[in-house]
C-alpha cells in the first residue's frame, strides 16, 4: 500500500483523510501491525484506484 500511496504523491495523512480513518491506522497497516477489515481494504483500494489484490493478498502457507 505504501508504494501505491507514494506513486500518487499522497501522505499517510492524505490517505487517512480520503478513507476516513486515522493516519496512525494507515501507518499500522503499512507496517504490518494492523490487518484492515474487508470494508476498509476496499475503501483503501478505491481511494488509491487499484484492485484490492494490488494492496493486499493472502500468504500461502506450506502444507
C-alpha positions as CSV (number, residue, x, y, z in Angstrom):
1,X,0.0,0.0,0.0
2,X,2.9,2.4,0.8
3,X,4.2,2.1,-2.8
4,X,0.8,2.8,-4.3
5,X,0.3,5.7,-2.0
6,X,3.8,7.2,-2.8
7,X,3.2,6.7,-6.5
8,X,0.3,9.1,-6.2
9,X,2.3,11.6,-4.0
10,X,-0.1,11.1,-1.1
11,X,1.0,11.3,2.5
12,X,-0.4,9.0,5.1
13,X,-2.5,11.9,6.4
14,X,-3.9,12.4,2.8
15,X,-4.9,8.8,2.5
16,X,-6.3,8.8,6.1
17,X,-8.5,11.8,5.2
18,X,-9.6,10.2,2.0
19,X,-10.5,6.9,3.6
20,X,-12.0,8.3,6.8
21,X,-9.5,6.7,9.2
22,X,-6.5,8.0,11.2
23,X,-3.0,8.5,10.0
24,X,-1.9,6.2,12.8
25,X,-4.1,3.4,11.3
26,X,-2.6,3.9,7.9
27,X,0.8,3.6,9.4
28,X,-0.1,0.5,11.3
29,X,-1.5,-1.1,8.1
30,X,1.6,-0.2,6.1
31,X,4.0,-1.6,8.8
32,X,2.0,-4.8,9.1
33,X,0.9,-4.1,12.7
34,X,-2.8,-4.0,11.7
35,X,-4.8,-6.0,9.2
36,X,-7.7,-3.9,7.8
37,X,-11.3,-5.2,7.7
38,X,-12.5,-6.1,4.2
39,X,-14.6,-2.9,4.1
40,X,-11.6,-0.8,4.9
41,X,-9.4,-2.7,2.5
42,X,-12.0,-2.0,-0.3
43,X,-12.1,1.7,0.7
44,X,-8.3,2.0,0.5
45,X,-8.2,0.3,-2.8
46,X,-10.9,2.6,-4.1
47,X,-9.0,5.7,-2.8
48,X,-5.9,4.5,-4.5
49,X,-7.8,3.5,-7.6
50,X,-6.3,0.0,-7.8
51,X,-7.7,-3.5,-7.4
52,X,-7.8,-4.7,-3.9
53,X,-5.4,-7.5,-4.8
54,X,-2.7,-4.9,-5.6
55,X,-2.8,-3.8,-2.0
56,X,-3.5,-7.0,0.0
57,X,-3.1,-10.7,-0.6
58,X,-3.2,-13.9,1.4
59,X,0.1,-15.6,2.2
60,X,0.1,-19.2,1.1
61,X,1.2,-21.4,3.9
62,X,3.1,-24.6,3.2
63,X,1.1,-27.8,3.6
